[in-house]
């Protein structure tokens, strides 16, 4: 994984976005190290608004979903914390739905949709 491009982290209207690149098209368990910084980010980002942009991701598995649950629990434990996913293709959306995580994670079509929703109450 040392040759892989690290995820891009950006802030738009006080919402922190982690954007996974094209080299994450199939996100397998051994790739979770690319996100090793994310729990600390979820603990420290202010305001506590975090979105994972999956526009380039075509496949996710249970390990990825478990890691997203860790991020969700970390950020939503903070006052007014919100966590979302955006840019999910039909396979990724089905994986989230089958796992019933759409009742926990906020799901958006685009980064812009997520930023608009998350910044509205700031």
Buried (B, 14 or more C-beta within 10 A) or exposed (E): EEEEEEBEEEEBEEBBBBBBBEBBEEBEEEBBEBBEEBBEBBEEBEBBBBBBBBBBBBBBEEBBBEBBBEBBBBBBEBEEBBBBBBBBBEEBBEBBEEBEBBEBBBBBEEBEBBBBBBBEEE
